[in-house]
Protein backbone atom coordinates (compact mmCIF):
# COMPACT_ATOMS: atom_id res chain seq x y z
CA UNK A 1 0.00 0.00 0.00
CA UNK A 2 1.52 3.39 -0.96
CA UNK A 3 2.75 5.76 1.71
CA UNK A 4 0.56 8.79 2.48
CA UNK A 5 2.77 11.88 2.88
CA UNK A 6 2.00 14.90 5.04
CA UNK A 7 2.44 17.14 1.98
CA UNK A 8 2.19 16.50 -1.73
CA UNK A 9 2.11 19.27 -4.37
CA UNK A 10 -0.51 19.20 -7.11
CA UNK A 11 1.70 19.05 -10.20
CA UNK A 12 0.01 18.13 -13.46
CA UNK A 13 0.43 18.67 -17.18
CA UNK A 14 -0.35 22.40 -16.87
CA UNK A 15 2.61 22.96 -14.53
CA UNK A 16 5.00 20.93 -16.69
CA UNK A 17 3.92 22.79 -19.84
CA UNK A 18 4.24 26.15 -18.07
CA UNK A 19 7.77 25.29 -16.91
CA UNK A 20 8.78 24.11 -20.40
CA UNK A 21 7.42 27.28 -22.00
CA UNK A 22 9.20 29.50 -19.47
CA UNK A 23 12.50 27.71 -20.07
CA UNK A 24 12.11 27.85 -23.84
CA UNK A 25 11.61 31.63 -23.72
CA UNK A 26 15.06 31.76 -22.18
CA UNK A 27 14.53 34.74 -19.85
CA UNK A 28 15.29 33.07 -16.54
CA UNK A 29 15.30 36.03 -14.18
CA UNK A 30 12.44 38.31 -13.19
CA UNK A 31 10.39 39.08 -16.24
CA UNK A 32 7.06 38.98 -17.99
CA UNK A 33 5.67 35.95 -16.14
CA UNK A 34 6.30 37.65 -12.79
CA UNK A 35 4.26 40.66 -13.88
CA UNK A 36 1.44 38.39 -15.02
CA UNK A 37 1.55 36.46 -11.75
CA UNK A 38 1.28 39.67 -9.74
CA UNK A 39 -1.65 40.79 -11.91
CA UNK A 40 -3.36 37.42 -11.44
CA UNK A 41 -2.88 37.59 -7.67
CA UNK A 42 -4.20 41.16 -7.64
CA UNK A 43 -7.35 40.07 -9.48
CA UNK A 44 -7.90 36.86 -7.51
CA UNK A 45 -7.51 38.52 -4.12
CA UNK A 46 -9.61 41.49 -5.24
CA UNK A 47 -7.22 44.28 -4.28
CA UNK A 48 -8.64 47.76 -4.70
CA UNK A 49 -6.56 49.94 -2.38
CA UNK A 50 -3.43 47.84 -1.96
CA UNK A 51 -0.37 46.83 -3.99
CA UNK A 52 1.38 43.49 -4.40
CA UNK A 53 4.94 42.43 -5.17
CA UNK A 54 6.12 38.87 -5.82
CA UNK A 55 9.35 37.79 -4.13
CA UNK A 56 11.57 34.73 -3.91
CA UNK A 57 10.25 33.17 -0.68
CA UNK A 58 7.85 33.71 2.18
CA UNK A 59 10.81 34.51 4.42
CA UNK A 60 11.92 37.20 1.97
CA UNK A 61 8.42 38.67 2.22
CA UNK A 62 8.64 38.67 6.03
CA UNK A 63 12.07 40.32 6.02
CA UNK A 64 10.88 43.02 3.62
CA UNK A 65 7.72 43.48 5.70
CA UNK A 66 9.90 44.34 8.69
CA UNK A 67 11.79 46.92 6.65
CA UNK A 68 8.60 48.45 5.23
CA UNK A 69 7.24 48.65 8.79
CA UNK A 70 10.40 50.58 9.77
CA UNK A 71 11.35 47.95 12.36
CA UNK A 72 15.03 48.25 13.25
CA UNK A 73 17.71 47.92 15.94
CA UNK A 74 16.36 48.34 19.45
CA UNK A 75 12.74 47.76 18.41
CA UNK A 76 10.55 44.92 19.63
CA UNK A 77 8.07 42.83 17.65
CA UNK A 78 5.37 40.85 19.44
CA UNK A 79 4.94 37.43 17.88
CA UNK A 80 3.30 34.19 18.93
CA UNK A 81 6.02 31.82 20.09
CA UNK A 82 3.96 29.13 18.35
CA UNK A 83 5.08 30.28 14.93
CA UNK A 84 7.48 29.41 12.13
CA UNK A 85 11.19 30.12 12.55
CA UNK A 86 11.05 32.34 9.43
CA UNK A 87 9.16 35.02 11.38
CA UNK A 88 11.71 35.07 14.17
CA UNK A 89 14.63 35.20 11.75
CA UNK A 90 13.02 38.12 9.91
CA UNK A 91 12.78 40.05 13.19
CA UNK A 92 16.42 39.34 14.02
CA UNK A 93 17.52 40.21 10.48
CA UNK A 94 16.56 43.86 10.99
CA UNK A 95 18.23 44.02 14.41
CA UNK A 96 15.01 43.90 16.43
CA UNK A 97 13.97 41.63 19.29
CA UNK A 98 11.11 39.11 19.22
CA UNK A 99 8.79 39.23 22.22
CA UNK A 100 7.05 35.88 22.61
CA UNK A 101 3.31 35.86 23.23
CA UNK A 102 1.02 32.98 24.12
CA UNK A 103 -1.73 31.65 21.84
CA UNK A 104 -5.46 31.14 22.19
CA UNK A 105 -6.28 27.54 23.09
CA UNK A 106 -9.01 27.26 20.43
CA UNK A 107 -7.52 29.02 17.42
CA UNK A 108 -3.81 28.47 18.16
CA UNK A 109 -3.28 32.06 16.97
CA UNK A 110 -1.94 34.95 19.04
CA UNK A 111 -3.71 35.70 22.33
CA UNK A 112 -4.53 39.37 21.85
CA UNK A 113 -5.33 39.88 25.53
CA UNK A 114 -1.86 38.78 26.55
CA UNK A 115 -0.25 40.80 23.76
CA UNK A 116 -1.50 43.97 25.46
CA UNK A 117 0.62 43.22 28.53
CA UNK A 118 3.75 42.77 26.40
CA UNK A 119 3.67 46.22 24.79
CA UNK A 120 6.51 48.54 25.80
CA UNK A 121 7.92 51.83 24.52
CA UNK A 122 10.10 49.76 22.19
CA UNK A 123 7.24 47.82 20.60
CA UNK A 124 7.08 48.63 16.89
CA UNK A 125 4.95 45.88 15.37
CA UNK A 126 2.86 42.79 16.05
CA UNK A 127 2.67 39.63 13.96
CA UNK A 128 -0.81 38.27 13.28
CA UNK A 129 -0.30 34.70 12.05
CA UNK A 130 -3.08 32.45 10.74
CA UNK A 131 -2.52 28.83 11.77
CA UNK A 132 -3.36 25.90 9.48
CA UNK A 133 -7.15 26.04 9.16
CA UNK A 134 -8.24 28.72 11.65
CA UNK A 135 -7.68 32.46 11.28
CA UNK A 136 -6.33 35.00 13.73
CA UNK A 137 -8.57 37.47 15.57
CA UNK A 138 -7.68 40.19 13.08
CA UNK A 139 -10.26 42.74 14.21
CA UNK A 140 -8.91 42.84 17.74
CA UNK A 141 -5.29 42.78 16.56
CA UNK A 142 -6.04 45.83 14.40
CA UNK A 143 -7.83 47.54 17.29
CA UNK A 144 -4.83 46.94 19.54
CA UNK A 145 -2.39 48.16 16.89
CA UNK A 146 -4.35 51.34 16.29
CA UNK A 147 -4.52 52.08 20.01
CA UNK A 148 -0.75 51.76 20.46
CA UNK A 149 0.35 53.00 17.01
CA UNK A 150 1.84 49.65 15.96
CA UNK A 151 2.33 48.18 12.51
CA UNK A 152 0.66 44.81 11.87
CA UNK A 153 2.43 42.17 9.83
CA UNK A 154 -0.13 39.60 8.78
CA UNK A 155 1.58 36.26 8.20
CA UNK A 156 -0.90 34.61 5.84
CA UNK A 157 1.45 31.85 4.71
CA UNK A 158 -1.23 29.32 5.75
CA UNK A 159 -4.36 31.17 4.67
CA UNK A 160 -4.08 32.05 0.99
CA UNK A 161 -7.55 31.82 -0.54
CA UNK A 162 -9.38 32.17 2.77
CA UNK A 163 -11.91 34.74 4.00
CA UNK A 164 -12.07 36.58 7.33
CA UNK A 165 -15.61 37.75 8.11
CA UNK A 166 -16.43 37.99 4.42
CA UNK A 167 -13.17 39.72 3.45
CA UNK A 168 -10.57 37.93 1.33
CA UNK A 169 -7.24 37.47 3.06
CA UNK A 170 -4.92 40.18 1.76
CA UNK A 171 -7.56 42.87 1.35
CA UNK A 172 -7.67 44.35 4.85
CA UNK A 173 -4.31 43.94 6.59
CA UNK A 174 -1.70 46.63 7.20
CA UNK A 175 1.05 44.51 5.62
CA UNK A 176 0.27 40.97 4.44
CA UNK A 177 2.62 38.22 3.29
CA UNK A 178 2.09 34.92 1.51
CA UNK A 179 4.34 31.91 0.98
CA UNK A 180 4.27 29.75 -2.15
CA UNK A 181 6.96 27.27 -1.15
CA UNK A 182 6.97 23.58 -2.17
CA UNK A 183 4.38 22.49 0.41
CA UNK A 184 1.99 25.44 0.51
CA UNK A 185 -1.60 25.45 -0.76
CA UNK A 186 -0.34 26.68 -4.12
CA UNK A 187 3.34 26.45 -4.98
CA UNK A 188 5.72 28.40 -7.20
CA UNK A 189 8.43 25.79 -6.46
CA UNK A 190 9.50 28.54 -4.10
CA UNK A 191 8.13 32.03 -3.82
CA UNK A 192 6.22 34.56 -1.82
CA UNK A 193 4.32 37.81 -2.07
CA UNK A 194 3.86 40.93 0.03
CA UNK A 195 0.89 43.30 0.00
CA UNK A 196 1.28 46.92 1.08
CA UNK A 197 -1.02 49.92 1.27
CA UNK A 198 0.71 52.60 -0.81
CA UNK A 199 2.50 53.13 -4.10
CA UNK A 200 5.45 54.52 -2.14
CA UNK A 201 5.81 51.26 -0.21
CA UNK A 202 5.52 49.27 -3.44
CA UNK A 203 8.26 51.34 -5.05
CA UNK A 204 10.43 50.68 -2.01
CA UNK A 205 9.75 46.94 -2.30
CA UNK A 206 10.74 46.95 -5.97
CA UNK A 207 14.15 48.33 -5.07
CA UNK A 208 14.61 46.18 -1.97
CA UNK A 209 13.90 42.91 -3.80
CA UNK A 210 16.33 43.75 -6.64
CA UNK A 211 19.51 44.37 -4.59
CA UNK A 212 18.68 48.06 -4.37
CA UNK A 213 18.69 48.70 -8.11
CA UNK A 214 16.33 51.42 -9.28
CA UNK A 215 15.62 49.46 -12.44
CA UNK A 216 11.91 49.83 -13.30
CA UNK A 217 9.88 46.64 -12.87
CA UNK A 218 7.78 47.74 -15.84
CA UNK A 219 10.86 47.30 -18.04
CA UNK A 220 11.76 43.89 -16.63
CA UNK A 221 8.16 42.71 -17.04
CA UNK A 222 8.81 42.95 -20.80
CA UNK A 223 11.73 40.48 -20.47
CA UNK A 224 14.10 43.40 -20.83
CA UNK A 225 16.45 45.29 -18.56
CA UNK A 226 17.72 48.81 -18.21
CA UNK A 227 21.48 49.14 -18.32
CA UNK A 228 21.66 52.41 -16.40
CA UNK A 229 20.08 52.88 -12.98
CA UNK A 230 20.78 54.30 -9.56
CA UNK A 231 21.23 52.47 -6.24
CA UNK A 232 20.03 54.45 -3.23
CA UNK A 233 19.56 51.79 -0.55
CA UNK A 234 20.69 48.43 0.73
CA UNK A 235 18.82 45.70 -1.11
CA UNK A 236 18.53 41.94 -1.37
CA UNK A 237 18.32 39.35 -4.09
CA UNK A 238 14.69 38.59 -3.32
CA UNK A 239 13.00 38.87 -6.71
CA UNK A 240 10.90 36.04 -8.16
CA UNK A 241 12.05 34.27 -11.33
CA UNK A 242 9.94 33.74 -14.44
CA UNK A 243 10.02 29.95 -14.09
CA UNK A 244 8.58 30.11 -10.58
CA UNK A 245 5.94 32.64 -11.60
CA UNK A 246 4.88 30.43 -14.51
CA UNK A 247 4.28 27.53 -12.11
CA UNK A 248 2.37 29.88 -9.81
CA UNK A 249 0.09 31.00 -12.64
CA UNK A 250 -0.77 27.38 -13.47
CA UNK A 251 -1.46 26.69 -9.79
CA UNK A 252 -3.59 29.79 -9.32
CA UNK A 253 -5.92 28.69 -12.11
CA UNK A 254 -6.72 25.62 -9.97
CA UNK A 255 -7.31 27.41 -6.68
CA UNK A 256 -11.06 26.72 -6.52
CA UNK A 257 -10.49 23.00 -7.03
CA UNK A 258 -7.65 23.04 -4.49
CA UNK A 259 -9.84 24.79 -1.91
CA UNK A 260 -12.74 22.39 -2.40
CA UNK A 261 -10.60 19.26 -2.08
CA UNK A 262 -8.88 20.50 1.07
CA UNK A 263 -12.15 21.54 2.73
CA UNK A 264 -13.71 18.18 1.88
CA UNK A 265 -10.82 16.19 3.36
CA UNK A 266 -10.69 18.33 6.53
CA UNK A 267 -14.43 18.02 7.10
CA UNK A 268 -14.18 14.27 6.66
CA UNK A 269 -11.32 14.10 9.16
CA UNK A 270 -13.36 16.08 11.68
CA UNK A 271 -16.37 13.81 11.19
CA UNK A 272 -14.33 10.64 11.61
CA UNK A 273 -12.16 11.78 14.52
CA UNK A 274 -14.27 14.13 16.63
CA UNK A 275 -15.74 11.42 18.89
CA UNK A 276 -12.51 9.57 19.65
CA UNK A 277 -11.50 10.00 23.30
CA UNK A 278 -8.12 11.72 23.66
CA UNK A 279 -8.35 13.28 20.18
CA UNK A 280 -9.13 16.99 19.81
CA UNK A 281 -9.94 18.26 16.33
CA UNK A 282 -9.97 21.86 15.00
CA UNK A 283 -13.08 23.72 16.14
CA UNK A 284 -14.22 24.94 12.71
CA UNK A 285 -16.50 23.96 9.84
CA UNK A 286 -13.83 25.07 7.30
CA UNK A 287 -16.48 27.16 5.51
CA UNK A 288 -14.36 30.22 4.76
CA UNK A 289 -10.85 28.77 4.76
CA UNK A 290 -8.58 27.04 2.30
CA UNK A 291 -6.79 24.79 4.79
CA UNK A 292 -3.02 24.48 4.56
CA UNK A 293 -2.65 21.72 7.16
CA UNK A 294 -4.97 19.56 9.24
CA UNK A 295 -3.96 18.90 12.82
CA UNK A 296 -5.20 17.02 15.86
CA UNK A 297 -4.20 17.34 19.49
CA UNK A 298 -3.56 14.26 21.59
CA UNK A 299 -2.19 13.75 25.13
CA UNK A 300 1.55 14.32 25.11
CA UNK A 301 2.28 10.86 26.54
CA UNK A 302 0.49 9.26 23.56
CA UNK A 303 1.73 11.41 20.68
CA UNK A 304 4.98 9.61 19.87
CA UNK A 305 3.27 6.24 20.16
CA UNK A 306 0.60 7.38 17.72
CA UNK A 307 3.23 8.75 15.32
CA UNK A 308 5.07 5.44 15.36
CA UNK A 309 1.85 3.47 14.85
CA UNK A 310 0.86 5.63 11.89
CA UNK A 311 4.36 5.38 10.41
CA UNK A 312 4.19 1.59 10.62
CA UNK A 313 0.96 1.82 8.64
CA UNK A 314 2.52 3.95 5.90
CA UNK A 315 1.16 7.28 7.13
CA UNK A 316 3.48 10.26 7.60
CA UNK A 317 2.85 12.91 10.25
CA UNK A 318 4.44 16.22 11.19
CA UNK A 319 4.82 18.56 14.15
CA UNK A 320 4.05 22.23 13.45
CA UNK A 321 5.77 23.68 15.41
CA UNK A 322 8.41 23.79 18.10
CA UNK A 323 7.89 27.06 20.02
CA UNK A 324 10.34 29.84 19.24
CA UNK A 325 11.36 30.36 22.85
CA UNK A 326 12.61 26.75 23.01
CA UNK A 327 15.41 27.30 20.47
CA UNK A 328 18.95 28.03 21.66
CA UNK A 329 19.08 31.17 19.50
CA UNK A 330 15.94 32.63 21.04
CA UNK A 331 15.60 31.34 24.58
CA UNK A 332 16.77 34.58 26.23
CA UNK A 333 14.35 36.96 24.52
CA UNK A 334 11.38 38.52 26.34
CA UNK A 335 8.26 36.43 26.74
CA UNK A 336 4.92 36.33 28.46
CA UNK A 337 3.25 33.40 30.18
CA UNK A 338 3.42 30.68 27.53
CA UNK A 339 1.46 27.90 29.24
CA UNK A 340 -0.90 27.29 26.30
CA UNK A 341 1.96 27.32 23.80
CA UNK A 342 3.98 24.83 25.82
CA UNK A 343 0.98 22.51 26.22
CA UNK A 344 -0.02 22.67 22.56
CA UNK A 345 3.55 22.08 21.36
CA UNK A 346 3.53 18.69 23.09
CA UNK A 347 0.07 17.71 21.81
CA UNK A 348 -0.03 18.95 18.21
CA UNK A 349 0.18 16.49 15.33
CA UNK A 350 -0.19 17.30 11.61
CA UNK A 351 -1.97 14.67 9.52
CA UNK A 352 -1.64 14.20 5.76
CA UNK A 353 -3.43 16.85 3.72
CA UNK A 354 -2.88 17.64 0.06
CA UNK A 355 -4.82 18.74 -2.98
CA UNK A 356 -4.36 15.24 -4.46
CA UNK A 357 -6.02 13.35 -1.59
CA UNK A 358 -9.35 11.60 -1.83
CA UNK A 359 -11.73 10.35 0.83
CA UNK A 360 -10.19 6.86 0.81
CA UNK A 361 -6.84 8.35 1.88
CA UNK A 362 -8.49 10.24 4.72
CA UNK A 363 -10.37 7.08 5.76
CA UNK A 364 -7.14 5.12 5.85
CA UNK A 365 -5.62 7.73 8.17
CA UNK A 366 -8.75 7.90 10.34
CA UNK A 367 -9.02 4.10 10.54
CA UNK A 368 -5.44 3.85 11.76
CA UNK A 369 -6.04 6.52 14.44
CA UNK A 370 -9.21 4.73 15.55
CA UNK A 371 -7.31 1.45 15.77
CA UNK A 372 -4.56 3.03 17.84
CA UNK A 373 -6.91 4.50 20.42
CA UNK A 374 -9.10 1.40 20.58
C-alpha positions as CSV (number, residue, x, y, z in Angstrom):
1,X,0.0,0.0,0.0
2,X,1.5,3.4,-1.0
3,X,2.8,5.8,1.7
4,X,0.6,8.8,2.5
5,X,2.8,11.9,2.9
6,X,2.0,14.9,5.0
7,X,2.4,17.1,2.0
8,X,2.2,16.5,-1.7
9,X,2.1,19.3,-4.4
10,X,-0.5,19.2,-7.1
11,X,1.7,19.1,-10.2
12,X,0.0,18.1,-13.5
13,X,0.4,18.7,-17.2
14,X,-0.3,22.4,-16.9
15,X,2.6,23.0,-14.5
16,X,5.0,20.9,-16.7
17,X,3.9,22.8,-19.8
18,X,4.2,26.1,-18.1
19,X,7.8,25.3,-16.9
20,X,8.8,24.1,-20.4
21,X,7.4,27.3,-22.0
22,X,9.2,29.5,-19.5
23,X,12.5,27.7,-20.1
24,X,12.1,27.8,-23.8
25,X,11.6,31.6,-23.7
26,X,15.1,31.8,-22.2
27,X,14.5,34.7,-19.9
28,X,15.3,33.1,-16.5
29,X,15.3,36.0,-14.2
30,X,12.4,38.3,-13.2
31,X,10.4,39.1,-16.2
32,X,7.1,39.0,-18.0
33,X,5.7,36.0,-16.1
34,X,6.3,37.6,-12.8
35,X,4.3,40.7,-13.9
36,X,1.4,38.4,-15.0
37,X,1.6,36.5,-11.8
38,X,1.3,39.7,-9.7
39,X,-1.6,40.8,-11.9
40,X,-3.4,37.4,-11.4
41,X,-2.9,37.6,-7.7
42,X,-4.2,41.2,-7.6
43,X,-7.4,40.1,-9.5
44,X,-7.9,36.9,-7.5
45,X,-7.5,38.5,-4.1
46,X,-9.6,41.5,-5.2
47,X,-7.2,44.3,-4.3
48,X,-8.6,47.8,-4.7
49,X,-6.6,49.9,-2.4
50,X,-3.4,47.8,-2.0
51,X,-0.4,46.8,-4.0
52,X,1.4,43.5,-4.4
53,X,4.9,42.4,-5.2
54,X,6.1,38.9,-5.8
55,X,9.4,37.8,-4.1
56,X,11.6,34.7,-3.9
57,X,10.3,33.2,-0.7
58,X,7.9,33.7,2.2
59,X,10.8,34.5,4.4
60,X,11.9,37.2,2.0
61,X,8.4,38.7,2.2
62,X,8.6,38.7,6.0
63,X,12.1,40.3,6.0
64,X,10.9,43.0,3.6
65,X,7.7,43.5,5.7
66,X,9.9,44.3,8.7
67,X,11.8,46.9,6.6
68,X,8.6,48.4,5.2
69,X,7.2,48.7,8.8
70,X,10.4,50.6,9.8
71,X,11.4,47.9,12.4
72,X,15.0,48.3,13.3
73,X,17.7,47.9,15.9
74,X,16.4,48.3,19.4
75,X,12.7,47.8,18.4
76,X,10.5,44.9,19.6
77,X,8.1,42.8,17.6
78,X,5.4,40.8,19.4
79,X,4.9,37.4,17.9
80,X,3.3,34.2,18.9
81,X,6.0,31.8,20.1
82,X,4.0,29.1,18.3
83,X,5.1,30.3,14.9
84,X,7.5,29.4,12.1
85,X,11.2,30.1,12.5
86,X,11.0,32.3,9.4
87,X,9.2,35.0,11.4
88,X,11.7,35.1,14.2
89,X,14.6,35.2,11.8
90,X,13.0,38.1,9.9
91,X,12.8,40.0,13.2
92,X,16.4,39.3,14.0
93,X,17.5,40.2,10.5
94,X,16.6,43.9,11.0
95,X,18.2,44.0,14.4
96,X,15.0,43.9,16.4
97,X,14.0,41.6,19.3
98,X,11.1,39.1,19.2
99,X,8.8,39.2,22.2
100,X,7.1,35.9,22.6
101,X,3.3,35.9,23.2
102,X,1.0,33.0,24.1
103,X,-1.7,31.7,21.8
104,X,-5.5,31.1,22.2
105,X,-6.3,27.5,23.1
106,X,-9.0,27.3,20.4
107,X,-7.5,29.0,17.4
108,X,-3.8,28.5,18.2
109,X,-3.3,32.1,17.0
110,X,-1.9,34.9,19.0
111,X,-3.7,35.7,22.3
112,X,-4.5,39.4,21.8
113,X,-5.3,39.9,25.5
114,X,-1.9,38.8,26.5
115,X,-0.2,40.8,23.8
116,X,-1.5,44.0,25.5
117,X,0.6,43.2,28.5
118,X,3.7,42.8,26.4
119,X,3.7,46.2,24.8
120,X,6.5,48.5,25.8
121,X,7.9,51.8,24.5
122,X,10.1,49.8,22.2
123,X,7.2,47.8,20.6
124,X,7.1,48.6,16.9
125,X,4.9,45.9,15.4
126,X,2.9,42.8,16.0
127,X,2.7,39.6,14.0
128,X,-0.8,38.3,13.3
129,X,-0.3,34.7,12.1
130,X,-3.1,32.5,10.7
131,X,-2.5,28.8,11.8
132,X,-3.4,25.9,9.5
133,X,-7.1,26.0,9.2
134,X,-8.2,28.7,11.6
135,X,-7.7,32.5,11.3
136,X,-6.3,35.0,13.7
137,X,-8.6,37.5,15.6
138,X,-7.7,40.2,13.1
139,X,-10.3,42.7,14.2
140,X,-8.9,42.8,17.7
141,X,-5.3,42.8,16.6
142,X,-6.0,45.8,14.4
143,X,-7.8,47.5,17.3
144,X,-4.8,46.9,19.5
145,X,-2.4,48.2,16.9
146,X,-4.4,51.3,16.3
147,X,-4.5,52.1,20.0
148,X,-0.7,51.8,20.5
149,X,0.4,53.0,17.0
150,X,1.8,49.6,16.0
151,X,2.3,48.2,12.5
152,X,0.7,44.8,11.9
153,X,2.4,42.2,9.8
154,X,-0.1,39.6,8.8
155,X,1.6,36.3,8.2
156,X,-0.9,34.6,5.8
157,X,1.4,31.8,4.7
158,X,-1.2,29.3,5.7
159,X,-4.4,31.2,4.7
160,X,-4.1,32.1,1.0
161,X,-7.6,31.8,-0.5
162,X,-9.4,32.2,2.8
163,X,-11.9,34.7,4.0
164,X,-12.1,36.6,7.3
165,X,-15.6,37.7,8.1
166,X,-16.4,38.0,4.4
167,X,-13.2,39.7,3.5
168,X,-10.6,37.9,1.3
169,X,-7.2,37.5,3.1
170,X,-4.9,40.2,1.8
171,X,-7.6,42.9,1.3
172,X,-7.7,44.3,4.8
173,X,-4.3,43.9,6.6
174,X,-1.7,46.6,7.2
175,X,1.0,44.5,5.6
176,X,0.3,41.0,4.4
177,X,2.6,38.2,3.3
178,X,2.1,34.9,1.5
179,X,4.3,31.9,1.0
180,X,4.3,29.8,-2.1
181,X,7.0,27.3,-1.1
182,X,7.0,23.6,-2.2
183,X,4.4,22.5,0.4
184,X,2.0,25.4,0.5
185,X,-1.6,25.5,-0.8
186,X,-0.3,26.7,-4.1
187,X,3.3,26.5,-5.0
188,X,5.7,28.4,-7.2
189,X,8.4,25.8,-6.5
190,X,9.5,28.5,-4.1
191,X,8.1,32.0,-3.8
192,X,6.2,34.6,-1.8
193,X,4.3,37.8,-2.1
194,X,3.9,40.9,0.0
195,X,0.9,43.3,0.0
196,X,1.3,46.9,1.1
197,X,-1.0,49.9,1.3
198,X,0.7,52.6,-0.8
199,X,2.5,53.1,-4.1
200,X,5.5,54.5,-2.1
201,X,5.8,51.3,-0.2
202,X,5.5,49.3,-3.4
203,X,8.3,51.3,-5.0
204,X,10.4,50.7,-2.0
205,X,9.7,46.9,-2.3
206,X,10.7,47.0,-6.0
207,X,14.2,48.3,-5.1
208,X,14.6,46.2,-2.0
209,X,13.9,42.9,-3.8
210,X,16.3,43.7,-6.6
211,X,19.5,44.4,-4.6
212,X,18.7,48.1,-4.4
213,X,18.7,48.7,-8.1
214,X,16.3,51.4,-9.3
215,X,15.6,49.5,-12.4
216,X,11.9,49.8,-13.3
217,X,9.9,46.6,-12.9
218,X,7.8,47.7,-15.8
219,X,10.9,47.3,-18.0
220,X,11.8,43.9,-16.6
221,X,8.2,42.7,-17.0
222,X,8.8,42.9,-20.8
223,X,11.7,40.5,-20.5
224,X,14.1,43.4,-20.8
225,X,16.5,45.3,-18.6
226,X,17.7,48.8,-18.2
227,X,21.5,49.1,-18.3
228,X,21.7,52.4,-16.4
229,X,20.1,52.9,-13.0
230,X,20.8,54.3,-9.6
231,X,21.2,52.5,-6.2
232,X,20.0,54.5,-3.2
233,X,19.6,51.8,-0.5
234,X,20.7,48.4,0.7
235,X,18.8,45.7,-1.1
236,X,18.5,41.9,-1.4
237,X,18.3,39.3,-4.1
238,X,14.7,38.6,-3.3
239,X,13.0,38.9,-6.7
240,X,10.9,36.0,-8.2
241,X,12.1,34.3,-11.3
242,X,9.9,33.7,-14.4
243,X,10.0,29.9,-14.1
244,X,8.6,30.1,-10.6
245,X,5.9,32.6,-11.6
246,X,4.9,30.4,-14.5
247,X,4.3,27.5,-12.1
248,X,2.4,29.9,-9.8
249,X,0.1,31.0,-12.6
250,X,-0.8,27.4,-13.5
251,X,-1.5,26.7,-9.8
252,X,-3.6,29.8,-9.3
253,X,-5.9,28.7,-12.1
254,X,-6.7,25.6,-10.0
255,X,-7.3,27.4,-6.7
256,X,-11.1,26.7,-6.5
257,X,-10.5,23.0,-7.0
258,X,-7.6,23.0,-4.5
259,X,-9.8,24.8,-1.9
260,X,-12.7,22.4,-2.4
261,X,-10.6,19.3,-2.1
262,X,-8.9,20.5,1.1
263,X,-12.2,21.5,2.7
264,X,-13.7,18.2,1.9
265,X,-10.8,16.2,3.4
266,X,-10.7,18.3,6.5
267,X,-14.4,18.0,7.1
268,X,-14.2,14.3,6.7
269,X,-11.3,14.1,9.2
270,X,-13.4,16.1,11.7
271,X,-16.4,13.8,11.2
272,X,-14.3,10.6,11.6
273,X,-12.2,11.8,14.5
274,X,-14.3,14.1,16.6
275,X,-15.7,11.4,18.9
276,X,-12.5,9.6,19.7
277,X,-11.5,10.0,23.3
278,X,-8.1,11.7,23.7
279,X,-8.3,13.3,20.2
280,X,-9.1,17.0,19.8
281,X,-9.9,18.3,16.3
282,X,-10.0,21.9,15.0
283,X,-13.1,23.7,16.1
284,X,-14.2,24.9,12.7
285,X,-16.5,24.0,9.8
286,X,-13.8,25.1,7.3
287,X,-16.5,27.2,5.5
288,X,-14.4,30.2,4.8
289,X,-10.9,28.8,4.8
290,X,-8.6,27.0,2.3
291,X,-6.8,24.8,4.8
292,X,-3.0,24.5,4.6
293,X,-2.7,21.7,7.2
294,X,-5.0,19.6,9.2
295,X,-4.0,18.9,12.8
296,X,-5.2,17.0,15.9
297,X,-4.2,17.3,19.5
298,X,-3.6,14.3,21.6
299,X,-2.2,13.7,25.1
300,X,1.6,14.3,25.1
301,X,2.3,10.9,26.5
302,X,0.5,9.3,23.6
303,X,1.7,11.4,20.7
304,X,5.0,9.6,19.9
305,X,3.3,6.2,20.2
306,X,0.6,7.4,17.7
307,X,3.2,8.7,15.3
308,X,5.1,5.4,15.4
309,X,1.9,3.5,14.9
310,X,0.9,5.6,11.9
311,X,4.4,5.4,10.4
312,X,4.2,1.6,10.6
313,X,1.0,1.8,8.6
314,X,2.5,3.9,5.9
315,X,1.2,7.3,7.1
316,X,3.5,10.3,7.6
317,X,2.9,12.9,10.3
318,X,4.4,16.2,11.2
319,X,4.8,18.6,14.2
320,X,4.0,22.2,13.4
321,X,5.8,23.7,15.4
322,X,8.4,23.8,18.1
323,X,7.9,27.1,20.0
324,X,10.3,29.8,19.2
325,X,11.4,30.4,22.8
326,X,12.6,26.7,23.0
327,X,15.4,27.3,20.5
328,X,18.9,28.0,21.7
329,X,19.1,31.2,19.5
330,X,15.9,32.6,21.0
331,X,15.6,31.3,24.6
332,X,16.8,34.6,26.2
333,X,14.4,37.0,24.5
334,X,11.4,38.5,26.3
335,X,8.3,36.4,26.7
336,X,4.9,36.3,28.5
337,X,3.3,33.4,30.2
338,X,3.4,30.7,27.5
339,X,1.5,27.9,29.2
340,X,-0.9,27.3,26.3
341,X,2.0,27.3,23.8
342,X,4.0,24.8,25.8
343,X,1.0,22.5,26.2
344,X,0.0,22.7,22.6
345,X,3.6,22.1,21.4
346,X,3.5,18.7,23.1
347,X,0.1,17.7,21.8
348,X,0.0,18.9,18.2
349,X,0.2,16.5,15.3
350,X,-0.2,17.3,11.6
351,X,-2.0,14.7,9.5
352,X,-1.6,14.2,5.8
353,X,-3.4,16.8,3.7
354,X,-2.9,17.6,0.1
355,X,-4.8,18.7,-3.0
356,X,-4.4,15.2,-4.5
357,X,-6.0,13.3,-1.6
358,X,-9.3,11.6,-1.8
359,X,-11.7,10.3,0.8
360,X,-10.2,6.9,0.8
361,X,-6.8,8.4,1.9
362,X,-8.5,10.2,4.7
363,X,-10.4,7.1,5.8
364,X,-7.1,5.1,5.9
365,X,-5.6,7.7,8.2
366,X,-8.7,7.9,10.3
367,X,-9.0,4.1,10.5
368,X,-5.4,3.9,11.8
369,X,-6.0,6.5,14.4
370,X,-9.2,4.7,15.6
371,X,-7.3,1.4,15.8
372,X,-4.6,3.0,17.8
373,X,-6.9,4.5,20.4
374,X,-9.1,1.4,20.6
